Amino acid sequence: MALQRAGIDATIYEAHERPADFVGSFLNLSSNGIDALRAVGADRAVLNAGFSTPRMVMWSGSGKRLGEVANGIALDDGTTSQTIQRGLLHRALRDEASRRGIAIVQGKRLLSVERQTTGVQARFEDGTRAAADVLIGADGLHSMTRRLIDPAAPTPRYTGLLSLGGRALSRTLEKSPDTFHMILGRRAFFGYTVRPSGEVYWFANIGCAEEPGLEWDSSPAIWRERLRGLFADDAGPAVDIVNATDDDLAAYPIFDMPGVPRWHSGPMVITGDAAHATSPSSGQGASLAIEDTVVLAKCLRDTRDIGQAFATYESLRRKRVERVVRYSARIGRAKSAGPIGRWFRDLCMPVALRLFARPDAHAWLYRHHIDWSERVSPLASAA
C-alpha cells in the first residue's frame, strides 16, 4: 500500500497456501505503528479489528502492586496502543490491500533469485518465476531473502525464553479492557487483560536456558499442566485463567536477531523481522515492520537510483531498530531473573517505575513520526 501511494506497482507473493487468519495468538500494536499505518491511510481498518490497551499494571508474585506504566503514548487524537489477534491484523491489512487493487498470490515460497540487467527474477518452490525491478523481502525471522543477499548473514538468536499465549472466558475476573496486568511470578511471567465480554487475553514467558529441539511442541493439555505448576505459588488469577483455556493456546521459543550487516544487495532488500527481529517483550515487532515499509516506499519515491534508495532506507532505520532490539532484550532478561534477582527487582521496581517509566522517557520509542509529505534526502552514494 505504501509503494502504491508512492506511485510504484507491486505484487505480493505470499509463501503460504492459505491466508493466516487463524494463525498465532495476539500482539501489541503500539501507537507509533498505528501512526505509521496512518501515513498510508490504513489505520482505520486495523483499529476496527483490535481494542485499546493504554495501561500496564505491574504485580509481584506475592500480590504486591509494584506500579503502573503507560503502554505507549497516545497520538494527538487520543488513539492508543492496541491489542489485536495476529490473524485479524493479517486479514485487515490483506483485505485493505485487495480493496485497493493490489495483487496477492498465495503459495509462492521463494527459492532463489537471478539478477538481470533490468532487475531481478525470483524462482519459487512450485517452479514458477516472477520478474521485477526490485525484490523486497518481508519474509520474517527465517528470511530466505536475507540469506540470498548475504549467505554469511547471522541466524536468529534464541533469547532463553519460551512464550505461550491464549484466550479464555471468565465470569468472575474484574473487567479491565484498557489494562494489561503483568505478574512477575516466582518461576515465570504472566500477563492478561479482561474484555467487557469476559474474554481474557493472556500470555506467559518461561525461562528455558537450552533452545528447545524439534520435539518440544507439546499439546495444550501438557502446557496447561506445566503452567499450573509454574504459577501455583503466585498470587493472582494465572492458574484460574490457564484452567479456563481450552485448546486455543499457542507456544513457541522467542528469538531475536543480532545485527544484520547487509540489508540490501543490488535489486534486493529486506524489511521487518527479516532485518531486525525483536523479542515480543517490547511490543514493537509489528510496529517496526510497518515503519520500515513506509520509509522504504518514501526512499524509492524520492531517489532515482535503487541502490541509493536502499542505502538511504537503511541509514534512516538501522540505529532505531537496533536500539529497540537491545531494549527488548533487557526487558526479557528481567522476566527470567533468579531468586536474588527477583527480590532485588521487586524491591527496586516501584522506584524505577516512578523515575524511568514516565511517558517522556519513552518518547523516542512511541513518538516516532513519519511524515509522508516530507521528501527524503538521499545519501551521496550507495552503501
C-alpha positions in Angstrom: 0.0 0.0 0.0 2.9 2.4 0.7 4.5 1.5 -2.6 1.2 2.1 -4.4 0.9 5.5 -2.7 4.4 6.3 -3.9 3.4 5.5 -7.5 5.0 2.1 -7.6 3.1 -1.0 -8.8 3.7 -4.1 -6.6 2.6 -7.7 -6.4 2.7 -9.6 -3.1 4.0 -13.2 -3.3 2.9 -15.0 -0.2 4.7 -18.2 0.8 1.7 -19.9 2.5 -1.0 -21.6 0.5 -3.8 -20.1 2.6 -4.4 -16.8 4.4 -3.2 -16.7 8.1 -6.5 -15.6 9.6 -6.3 -18.1 12.4 -2.6 -18.4 12.9 -0.9 -17.3 16.1 -2.2 -15.6 19.2 -2.3 -11.9 19.7 0.1 -8.9 19.7 0.5 -5.3 20.8 0.4 -2.7 18.0 1.9 0.4 19.5 0.9 4.0 18.9 4.0 4.5 16.7 2.9 1.6 14.5 -0.6 3.0 14.2 0.8 6.4 13.3 2.8 4.7 10.5 -0.3 3.0 9.2 -2.0 6.4 9.2 0.7 7.7 6.8 -0.8 5.4 4.1 -4.4 5.6 5.2 -4.5 2.0 6.5 -5.0 2.6 10.3 -8.8 2.5 10.4 -9.1 -1.0 9.1 -6.7 -2.2 11.7 -8.2 -0.2 14.6 -11.6 -1.8 13.9 -10.1 -5.2 14.5 -8.4 -4.6 17.8 -9.1 -2.9 21.2 -7.3 -0.2 23.1 -4.9 -1.1 25.9 -3.1 2.0 27.0 -2.1 0.9 30.6 0.1 -1.8 32.2 0.0 -2.5 35.9 2.9 -4.5 37.4 2.4 -7.0 40.2 4.9 -9.2 42.1 4.3 -12.9 42.5 3.3 -12.2 46.1 0.5 -10.0 45.0 2.1 -6.6 45.7 1.2 -3.8 43.3 4.6 -2.6 42.0 3.3 0.3 39.9 1.8 1.4 36.6 3.3 2.3 33.3 1.8 3.6 30.1 1.6 1.1 27.2 2.8 3.6 24.7 1.9 7.3 24.3 -1.4 8.4 22.9 -1.5 10.1 19.5 -2.7 13.6 19.2 -6.3 12.4 18.6 -6.2 10.2 21.6 -5.6 6.9 19.8 -3.6 4.5 22.0 -1.8 1.2 21.6 -4.0 -1.7 20.5 -4.2 -5.4 21.3 -5.1 -7.4 18.3 -5.3 -11.0 17.2 -2.4 -11.7 14.8 -4.7 -13.3 12.3 -7.1 -10.4 12.4 -4.3 -8.0 11.8 -3.2 -10.0 8.7 -6.8 -10.1 7.4 -7.4 -6.4 7.9 -4.2 -5.5 6.0 -4.8 -8.1 3.3 -8.4 -7.0 2.7 -7.4 -3.4 2.6 -4.6 -4.1 0.1 -7.0 -6.1 -2.1 -9.6 -3.4 -1.9 -7.0 -1.0 -3.4 -6.4 -3.4 -6.3 -3.0 -4.8 -5.1 -2.4 -8.4 -6.3 -1.7 -11.1 -3.7 -0.6 -14.5 -4.9 -0.6 -17.4 -2.4 1.7 -20.4 -2.3 4.8 -18.7 -3.7 7.7 -19.6 -1.4 11.0 -18.0 -2.5 13.7 -20.5 -3.5 16.3 -18.5 -5.5 16.9 -15.3 -7.5 18.6 -14.4 -10.7 19.8 -10.9 -11.2 19.1 -9.4 -14.6 20.2 -6.2 -16.3 16.8 -4.6 -15.6 16.1 -6.0 -12.1 15.7 -9.5 -10.6 13.8 -12.7 -11.4 12.5 -14.7 -8.4 12.1 -18.5 -8.6 9.6 -20.2 -6.3 9.4 -23.7 -4.9 6.4 -24.6 -7.2 8.7 -23.9 -10.2 7.1 -20.6 -11.3 9.0 -17.4 -11.7 8.4 -13.7 -11.5 10.4 -10.7 -12.7 10.5 -7.1 -11.3 12.7 -4.1 -10.9 13.2 -4.8 -7.1 12.5 -7.7 -4.7 11.6 -6.7 -1.1 11.9 -9.5 1.4 9.3 -9.1 4.1 9.7 -12.8 4.9 10.3 -12.8 8.6 12.7 -14.3 11.1 13.9 -17.1 8.9 14.1 -15.0 5.8 15.3 -16.6 2.6 15.8 -13.1 1.1 18.3 -12.3 3.9 20.3 -15.4 3.0 20.3 -14.7 -0.7 21.5 -11.1 0.0 24.3 -12.4 2.3 24.9 -16.2 2.7 27.0 -15.3 5.7 24.2 -13.4 7.4 23.7 -14.2 11.1 21.0 -16.6 12.1 18.2 -15.9 14.7 19.4 -15.8 18.3 17.5 -17.7 21.0 16.6 -15.4 23.9 16.3 -18.1 26.7 12.5 -17.6 26.9 9.5 -19.5 25.8 6.3 -17.7 25.1 2.8 -19.1 25.5 -0.5 -17.3 24.8 -4.2 -18.0 24.7 -7.7 -16.8 25.3 -10.1 -17.9 28.0 -13.6 -16.9 29.2 -14.0 -15.7 32.8 -17.3 -14.9 34.6 -15.5 -13.8 37.8 -12.5 -11.6 36.9 -12.9 -7.9 37.1 -13.1 -6.4 33.6 -10.0 -4.3 32.6 -10.2 -3.8 28.9 -7.8 -0.8 28.9 -5.2 -2.5 31.1 -2.7 -5.3 30.8 -1.8 -6.8 34.2 1.8 -8.0 34.4 2.7 -10.5 37.1 6.4 -11.0 37.8 5.9 -14.5 39.2 8.3 -16.6 41.2 9.0 -19.0 38.3 7.6 -17.3 35.2 6.0 -14.1 33.9 2.2 -13.8 33.3 0.2 -11.0 31.6 -3.5 -10.7 31.0 -6.4 -8.3 30.2 -10.1 -8.9 30.5 -12.5 -7.6 27.9 -16.1 -6.4 28.8 -17.4 -9.8 27.4 -15.3 -11.7 30.0 -12.9 -12.8 27.3 -9.4 -13.0 28.7 -6.3 -12.4 26.5 -3.2 -13.8 28.3 0.4 -14.7 27.7 3.2 -16.3 29.7 7.0 -16.2 29.4 9.0 -19.1 30.8 12.8 -19.2 31.2 14.4 -22.1 29.4 18.2 -22.0 29.1 18.5 -24.5 26.3 16.9 -23.9 23.0 14.1 -26.5 22.6 14.5 -29.2 20.0 12.0 -30.2 17.3 10.1 -32.3 19.8 9.4 -29.5 22.3 6.0 -28.5 21.0 3.7 -30.3 23.5 0.0 -30.5 23.4 -2.2 -27.7 25.0 -3.1 -30.2 27.8 0.6 -30.7 28.7 1.3 -27.0 28.6 -1.7 -26.2 30.9 -0.4 -28.8 33.4 3.1 -27.2 33.3 1.7 -23.7 33.7 -0.4 -24.7 36.6 2.7 -25.8 38.4 4.7 -22.7 37.5 2.1 -20.3 38.8 0.8 -22.4 41.7 2.6 -20.4 44.4 1.9 -16.9 42.9 -0.9 -14.6 43.9 -3.3 -13.5 41.2 -5.5 -15.3 38.7 -2.9 -17.0 36.5 -3.9 -20.6 37.4 -7.6 -19.9 37.1 -7.1 -18.3 33.6 -5.0 -21.3 32.5 -7.6 -23.7 33.7 -10.3 -21.9 31.7 -8.3 -22.0 28.5 -9.1 -24.8 26.0 -7.0 -25.7 23.0 -6.8 -22.0 22.0 -3.2 -22.0 23.2 0.0 -21.3 21.2 3.6 -21.9 22.4 6.9 -21.0 20.7 10.5 -20.2 21.6 11.4 -16.5 21.4 14.2 -15.3 19.1 15.6 -12.0 18.1 18.2 -11.0 15.5 21.8 -9.9 16.2 22.8 -7.0 14.0 22.4 -7.9 10.3 25.4 -6.4 8.4 23.7 -6.3 5.0 20.1 -5.3 4.4 20.4 -4.9 0.7 22.3 -6.1 -2.4 21.7 -4.9 -5.9 17.9 -5.0 -6.5 17.1 -6.9 -3.3 16.3 -5.5 0.2 14.8 -6.8 3.5 12.4 -5.2 5.9 10.8 -6.0 9.3 11.8 -9.2 11.1 14.0 -10.3 8.2 16.3 -7.4 9.1 15.8 -6.8 12.8 13.6 -9.2 14.6 13.0 -8.2 18.2 11.6 -10.3 21.0 7.9 -9.5 21.9 8.9 -8.0 25.3 8.9 -4.5 23.8 5.6 -5.0 21.9 7.3 -3.4 18.9 7.8 -6.1 16.3 4.7 -5.3 14.1 5.1 -1.6 14.6 8.8 -1.5 13.5 7.9 -3.6 10.4 5.2 -1.1 9.4 7.5 1.8 9.9 10.1 0.1 7.7 7.7 -0.2 4.8 6.6 3.5 4.9 10.2 4.7 5.0 11.3 2.3 2.2 8.5 3.4 0.0 9.4 7.1 0.5 13.1 6.4 -0.3 12.1 4.6 -3.6 9.7 7.5 -4.4 12.4 10.2 -3.8 15.6 8.6 -5.1 16.2 7.7 -8.7 18.9 5.1 -8.1 17.7 1.9 -6.4 20.9 1.2 -4.6 21.0 4.7 -3.3 17.3 4.4 -2.2 18.1 1.1 -0.3 21.2 2.6 1.4 19.2 5.7 2.4 16.4 3.5 3.9 18.9 1.5 5.9 20.6 4.6 7.2 17.3 6.0 8.3 16.2 2.8 10.1 19.2 0.9 11.4 20.0 2.9 14.6 16.4 3.0 15.7 15.6 -0.7 15.2 18.8 -2.0 16.8 18.1 0.2 19.8 14.7 -1.4 20.2 16.2 -4.9 19.9 18.6 -4.1 22.8 15.8 -2.5 24.8 13.6 -5.6 24.3 16.4 -7.9 25.3 16.8 -6.1 28.6 13.1 -6.5 29.4 13.3 -10.2 28.6 16.2 -10.7 31.0 14.2 -9.2 33.8 11.4 -11.7 33.3 13.7 -14.7 33.9 15.6 -13.4 36.9 16.8 -15.9 39.6 15.6 -15.7 43.3 18.1 -13.0 44.3 17.4 -11.1 41.1 13.7 -11.3 41.7 14.0 -10.0 45.2 16.1 -7.0 44.1 13.8 -6.4 41.0 10.6 -6.3 43.1 12.3 -4.1 45.7 13.5 -1.5 43.2 10.7 -1.6 40.6 8.3 0.8 42.4 11.0 3.5 42.5 12.3 2.6 39.0 8.8 2.9 37.5 8.4 6.4 39.1 11.7 7.5 37.8 12.2 5.9 34.4 8.7 4.8 33.2 7.4 8.3 32.6 5.9 8.8 29.2 8.6 11.3 28.2 11.3 8.8 28.9 10.0 6.6 26.1 9.1 9.4 23.6 11.9 8.2 21.4 10.0 4.9 21.0 6.4 5.9 20.8 6.5 9.4 19.4 8.4 8.4 16.3 6.5 10.0 13.4 7.0 9.5 9.7 5.8 12.5 7.6 4.7 11.1 4.2 4.8 14.5 2.6 8.4 15.2 3.6 10.9 14.4 1.0 13.8 12.1 1.7 17.3 13.4 1.3 19.3 10.5 -0.3 22.8 9.6 0.7 25.5 10.9 -1.5 26.3 7.4 -2.7 25.0 3.9 -2.2 26.5 2.0 0.7 
